[in-house]
């Protein structure tokens, strides 16, 4: 069955480069199809207008637009990482690929697409049942760019 809701990302003529980069981030990433320009409106005839792709079982569409749309942090791609090693790997790859660190686990790639490199483990600290401990973890998170799970745990435990 086709995914009902698909995230659509707009690029200024470099959708293919963005998709190629994203495919390096996830082992199961793949291009699922392309649609070429049929007239020279916003791109050259025959070049990809649309690139459909999957990352971690999630469908996405990348469009080569005219540069009028810009990405911002009002919309981001949240990646639930299994552990600190996965957080570190993805963070480093996005940063080394021309990205920019933001804060609290947010990072923008070189195209301005915002990612939240996160872990469900972090939810246990910043949203834990002990409200005072959770507040300490949230305050620790505010001082982080890349999420440090041990740092959140230590803050939650009052260490």
C-alpha positions in Angstrom: 0.0 0.0 0.0 1.2 3.5 -0.8 2.1 5.7 2.1 -0.9 8.1 2.7 1.1 11.2 3.7 4.5 11.9 2.1 6.9 14.6 3.1 7.6 16.8 0.1 10.9 18.8 0.1 11.6 21.6 -2.3 15.1 22.4 -3.6 16.6 25.1 -5.8 17.6 22.8 -8.7 19.7 20.4 -6.6 17.2 17.8 -5.4 19.2 14.9 -6.8 22.3 16.0 -4.8 20.3 16.3 -1.6 18.7 12.8 -2.2 22.1 11.3 -3.0 23.4 12.7 0.3 20.4 11.5 2.3 20.8 8.0 0.9 24.3 7.9 2.5 22.7 8.5 5.9 20.4 5.4 6.0 21.5 1.9 4.9 18.0 1.1 3.4 17.6 4.4 1.6 16.7 4.2 -2.1 15.3 6.2 -5.0 11.9 4.9 -5.9 11.3 6.9 -9.1 11.8 10.1 -10.9 9.6 12.4 -13.0 11.4 14.5 -15.6 10.7 18.1 -16.7 8.6 18.0 -19.9 9.1 21.7 -20.7 11.7 24.3 -19.8 9.6 26.0 -17.1 11.8 25.5 -14.0 14.4 23.1 -15.3 15.7 21.6 -18.5 13.6 19.0 -20.4 14.5 15.5 -19.4 16.2 16.5 -16.1 14.5 15.4 -12.9 11.7 17.6 -11.7 10.8 15.1 -9.0 12.8 12.5 -7.2 10.9 10.0 -5.0 12.9 8.2 -2.4 12.6 6.2 0.8 14.6 6.6 4.0 14.1 4.1 6.9 10.8 2.9 5.4 9.5 6.5 5.0 8.6 7.9 1.6 9.7 11.4 0.6 9.5 13.5 -2.5 12.2 16.0 -3.6 11.2 18.6 -6.1 13.6 20.8 -8.2 11.9 24.2 -7.8 12.6 27.7 -8.8 14.3 28.8 -5.6 11.2 30.6 -4.2 10.7 28.2 -1.3 13.1 28.1 1.7 13.4 25.5 4.5 13.2 26.6 8.1 13.0 25.0 11.5 9.2 25.2 11.6 9.3 21.8 9.9 12.0 19.2 10.6 12.7 15.6 10.1 12.9 13.8 13.5 15.2 10.8 13.5 14.7 8.4 16.5 18.1 7.0 17.0 18.8 3.7 18.8 21.7 4.9 20.8 24.5 7.6 21.2 26.5 5.9 18.4 23.7 6.5 15.9 23.2 10.1 17.1 27.0 10.7 16.7 27.1 9.1 13.2 24.2 11.1 11.8 25.2 14.3 13.4 28.8 14.0 12.1 27.6 13.1 8.6 25.2 16.0 8.3 27.7 18.5 9.8 30.5 17.2 7.5 28.2 17.4 4.5 27.9 21.2 5.0 25.4 21.3 7.8 25.0 23.7 10.6 24.5 22.9 14.3 21.5 24.5 15.9 20.7 23.4 19.5 18.8 20.7 21.5 19.5 18.0 18.8 18.6 20.2 15.8 20.9 20.5 12.9 20.3 21.9 9.4 21.8 20.2 6.4 23.5 22.2 3.6 20.2 22.7 1.9 18.6 24.1 5.0 16.4 21.1 5.8 16.2 20.8 9.5 16.7 17.5 11.3 16.2 16.6 14.9 18.7 13.9 15.8 17.1 12.4 18.8 16.5 9.2 20.8 13.5 7.8 22.6 15.9 7.3 25.5 16.1 11.1 25.8 12.3 11.2 26.1 12.6 9.2 29.3 14.8 11.9 30.8 13.2 15.2 29.6 9.7 13.7 30.0 10.3 11.4 32.9 7.9 10.9 35.7 10.0 12.8 38.3 9.2 16.4 37.3 12.2 17.9 39.1 14.6 15.4 37.5 13.0 16.1 34.1 13.4 19.8 34.6 17.2 19.2 35.2 17.4 17.1 32.1 15.6 19.8 30.0 17.9 22.5 31.3 20.9 20.2 30.4 19.4 19.7 26.9 19.2 23.5 26.5 22.9 23.7 26.8 23.5 21.0 24.1 23.8 21.2 20.4 24.1 17.4 19.7 22.2 15.3 22.2 24.4 13.7 24.8 22.3 10.8 26.3 24.7 10.3 29.2 24.5 14.0 30.0 20.7 13.9 30.0 20.8 10.8 32.2 23.2 12.4 34.6 21.1 15.5 34.9 18.0 13.5 35.4 19.7 11.5 38.2 21.1 14.7 39.8 24.8 13.8 39.1 
